[in-house]
Amino acid sequence: MAADNFGGLTDHFGLASTDLILIDSSLVPVSKSVERVEDENGDYADEENHGQNAAGDLSDASCTYELQSGTLNINTLAIGESASGTIAASMDISTDNKDWPKFVVAGQINTEAVTAPTAKTNIWTIADSITLVGAKRAQLFDFTVDVGSKMTGTSYSANVEIAQTTNGVGVVTAHGVSGGVVTQGVDLVRITAACAWTPGAGWEETQVPGAEEPQAGFHTGSGSAEKILVRGVVT
């Protein structure tokens, strides 16, 4: 059985390591739009397409990694233009009590030129020093859980925005990347007191844990918080 047809994955964002294992990857060419022109009878006389770059290889890419052993501090990770022609627009990290920590990175490859602002880079490094363990468990990010409830799952997501521009015939000629927001969340189950958490300094809490109260079931709640992800500077 050929590896190209079974289990042959591509690390589009170059994050795989001895501990952080690539378990899934995808590459989907950006679709084209077709424009048609009508003749005097209302029939189509001609058509052209647009929405790709000149090479026709602009693609949406995604990779899923799993921390299967060792430890990883997420402040060693970043999103943005990781290499010429490669933009990681999002990184979604999740842990729960049923699986190993997962990292899903999505963006585009074969992008056109990206120009950084003066004295800035096109990289957003994750600032929070949080060490995850390669083990099957729900793990803390930048928050604490109040006594009386337990975590069942947590998440941490960093996102930037990709922009593109085209020439007069709709061919993609340049890309940009901007923004920068990070979100963290927690799923809790009540043991002896209401579900509650406390995000770390600098976070804007967007969801205070409420209470889901199923019949003959433990009460649960979820919380989330956001803050700005800062673009890197030239040093």
N, C-alpha and C positions, 0 to 999 in steps of 0.2 A: 504494500500500500504506500503510495507516494506521499511524502510529507506535505507537498504543495496542495494536496487535496484533502488532507486530514490533519488537523492540528497545526498547520503552518501559519503562525500569527506574525504580524508586523508591528513592531514597536514604533509607531509614528512619532511619539513624543520623547522617546529615549529615556524613560524612567525606570525600566526594568533593572533589577539587581538580583543578588543572591537571595535576598529575603523578600523583595517586592516582585512578585511573579506575575507576568502578563498572562491573563487567562482568556481574554477575548479582544478582538480588534475588528474594525470595519472601515471601509473606504468606499464612499458613494460619490461619483462625479456630480458636480452641481448641474442641475437640469437647465436646459435651454428653453427659451420662450420662442414661439413661432409667430411671425407676423405675415398675414396674407393680404393681397390686394385684389379688388374685384374689377372685372371689366364692365362694359356697358350693359351686359345682361345680368349682372350680379353674380356671375360665376368667378371663381378664383383664377386669376391669370398668372400669379407669381407668388413666391414666398421666400422669406429670409428668416434666419434665427439670430438670437442674441442672448446674452446673459453669461457666457463663458469668457475666459481670457483668450489671448491670441493662440496660446499653445493648446487650448481645449482640455487642460488637465487639472483645473481647479476642482478640488474635491472636499467634501465634508468627511472628517475622520474622527474616530472614537476608539479609545483603548480602555480596557478594564484591567486593573491590577489588584492583586490580593497580597496582603502582608501575612505571609505564611510562617515566618519565624523571625527571631531577632527583635530589634526595636527600630523605630523611625521617628525622628523629630520632624514635624510638618514644617518647621521654619527653614528646612533645607529645600523646600519645594517652591515653585513659582508658576505663574501663568503669564500669558502675553505672547510676544514673538520670541519663542524659545530658540529659533534658528531662522536664518534667511529662508523665506518661503513656508514657514510653519508657524501658525498662531494657535495656541491653546486658549480658548475662550472661557472654558470653565473647568473646574476640578471639584467633584463631589465626593466627599469622604464619608463613609458610613461605618458604624460598628453596631452590633447587636448581640444578644445573648444566644444566637443560633448560628453565627457564622464568623469567619475571620474578617478583619478590617478590609474594606474594599475602597478602591480609588478609581473613579470614572472620570477620564479626561476627554474633552470634546473640543473640536475646533475645525480648522481648515488647513490643508497643505497645498503647496504649489501656488501660494498667494503671490500677489505682485508687490512692488516696492512699498515699504512702510517707512515713513519719515517721522522720527521722534521729535518732540518739542525741544527747544533749546535747553541744554544742560540736563535733559531727562532721557531716560531709556524707555524702551517698550516692554519692560518687565515689571511685574507686580509680585514681589516676594512676600510670602505669607509671614507675617510678623510674630504671630503667637508661638511661643516656645511650648509645644505640646508633644510629648513622646508617647507614641502608640506602641503597643506590644503585639507581636505576631501570635495572637491567641484568640480563641473563640469566646469573646465576652463583650459586653457593652462597656465602653470606656469614656472617661471624662475628656471634654475639650476645655474651653476656658469658662468654666462655671463650677459651682458646687451644688450638691443635692441636699436638701434639708432632711434632717432626721425624721424618720417616719415613712419615707417612700424610697423606692428603689428604681434604678434605671433598667429599662429593657432594650433601649436603642438610642443612639445618638447620631448626629450628622454635623457636617461642617462643609460649607460650599463657598468657593471663591469664583467670581464671575467678572469678566470684562466684556465690552461690546466690540464686534468687528463691523467696520463700515467699508464700503467699496464705492468706486466711481467708475464711469464708463465714458467712452468716446462717442462721437456722433452716430456710430452704427451699432452701439450697444455692446461693444467689446470691453470687458473689465480691464482697466489700465492701472489702477492703483488701489491699495488697501490702507486702512487706518485701524487703530485699536485705541480704546479710551475707556473711561469710567473706572470701575473697580469697587466692588462691594463684596463683603464676606458675611455669611449667615451661619449661625449655629443653632442646633435644636436638640431637644431631648424628649423622649417618651418615658413616662413614669407610671409606676403602679403604687397605689396606696397600700401600706402595710399597717401602720398604727396612727398615721396622721395624714392630712390632706397633701396631695401632690404639690410640691413646691421646689423651686430652684433659685439660685442667685447667679446671674451672669457676672463675669469679671468686669473690671474697670474699663470704661470706654464703649461698652455695648449699649445699644438702644433696644430695650425689650419690646418686641412687637407682638408677642403672645404670652400672656400670663397663663400658667397651667390652670385649666378649669377642671371639671369632673364629669367623666363619662361613667354612668352608674347602671350597668346592666343587671338584669334580674339574676340573682344567684351567681354573681361574679364580682371579682375585685374591681374597685374603682380605679380609673386611669386618667391621666392628663398629659398634655403636651405643651412645651414652651419653646419659643424661638426668640432670637435677638439678631440684630444686624449692626455693622459698622463699616466705615470706609476702608477700602484697601488702597494703600498709597503706592503710586508709581515710583519706580526707582530713579535715582539721580546719577549723573556721570561723576565718577570719583577719580 
